[in-house]
Amino acid sequence: MSDSDVTRVFIVGIAGAIGSRLAHLLTVDGDRVDGLYRRSEQGERLAADSIRATQGDVTRLDGPSFAELLKDTDVLVFAAGAGGKGGTTAIDAIDGAAVTTTLEAARLAGVRRLVLVSVFPEAWRGLDVSDTFEHYIEVKKKADAELAASDLDWVILRPAALTDDAGTGRISLSPALVHTRVTRDDVAAALAELVHTPQIHRQILELTQGQDHIAEAVRRQIRG
Ligand SMILES: NC(=O)c1ccc[n+]([C@@H]2O[C@H](COP(=O)([O-])OP(=O)(O)OC[C@H]3O[C@@H](n4cnc5c(N)ncnc54)[C@H](OP(=O)(O)O)[C@@H]3O)[C@@H](O)[C@H]2O)c1
């Protein structure tokens, strides 16, 4: 593989359930992966999978210090989230303000492409959700709006309710879908495909389990 075939990807939330799956897939593909994790044992787990990563808390970085970590990055993926822990303060800091910092860092470091893992705005309607769930949806939507207003080559990916079932390799991917479910394995595989498909940019894509092979589903969203 020549250097020009290698995509250099930085994943915020690299130790998360989706982030670590994505890092594994990209590493196996021969890409150069880095990303932010918080706890030492996560770094050890990633290293055991031959994944290099950087220990740090995105909420403690400002734009310039984060940009320092992004030298030579081609694609930034934001896959972090408060994950229901820490109430509205954590949601505001991670799902909200950290996206703002990531945008600033991308601009300062000259990274053009940013893929944001978001959520269906109507997710979990009618189900028993936590007190902070509406706040979480509102903050996620504001982050989507901020990214969509930027001049970056952004992609906003909105997965349906996540499951830990084994990946099926088959999804639906479209600007508008009915909210159902999707496995984290398939989300990570779709993200890996999007990372490698720069023709898709400035698009919001919703993702559920479906009938289409992942590569084909992504290819179909190329415009023009
Ligand atoms: N759950 C759903 O059904 C659903 C549906 C659609 C979209 N989503 C979105 O998908 C995202 C990823 O899902 P997932 O299953 O991969 O979640 P996850 O396993 O909770 O991963 C999120 C990662 O973000 C990291 N993180 C949190 N705060 C951070 C900080 N300040 N600095 C650096 N890293 C930080 C967490 O680190 P620690 O391990 O240290 O906590 C965790 O590893 C969610 O956060 C959510 O916004 C979820």
The ligand as an ORCA input file, in Angstrom:
! r2SCAN-3c Opt
* xyz 0 1
  N     -27.349      4.751     22.434
  C     -28.029      4.908     21.305
  O     -29.024      4.213     21.013
  C     -27.572      5.955     20.315
  C     -28.297      6.138     19.143
  C     -27.839      7.051     18.210
  C     -26.679      7.769     18.451
  N     -25.985      7.584     19.608
  C     -24.742      8.349     19.764
  O     -23.659      7.505     19.474
  C     -22.575      7.837     20.349
  C     -21.594      6.694     20.435
  O     -22.253      5.533     20.939
  P     -21.417      4.415     21.694
  O     -22.329      3.267     21.899
  O     -20.088      4.235     21.040
  O     -21.189      5.170     23.103
  P     -20.049      4.899     24.212
  O     -19.602      3.500     24.198
  O     -20.569      5.505     25.469
  O     -18.823      5.778     23.658
  C     -18.720      7.155     23.858
  C     -17.279      7.425     24.190
  O     -17.138      8.840     24.363
  C     -16.137      8.988     25.331
  N     -16.123     10.288     25.982
  C     -17.103     10.781     26.768
  N     -16.696     11.954     27.254
  C     -15.447     12.188     26.763
  C     -14.511     13.218     26.931
  N     -14.787     14.272     27.709
  N     -13.314     13.140     26.287
  C     -13.018     12.063     25.532
  N     -13.880     11.030     25.330
  C     -15.069     11.108     25.950
  C     -16.460      7.939     26.368
  O     -15.330      7.753     27.173
  P     -15.366      6.885     28.542
  O     -15.298      5.476     28.054
  O     -14.154      7.348     29.241
  O     -16.651      7.217     29.243
  C     -16.813      6.757     25.489
  O     -15.685      5.946     25.246
  C     -23.299      8.141     21.653
  O     -22.530      8.914     22.493
  C     -24.541      8.864     21.178
  O     -24.338     10.253     21.144
  C     -26.412      6.696     20.543
*
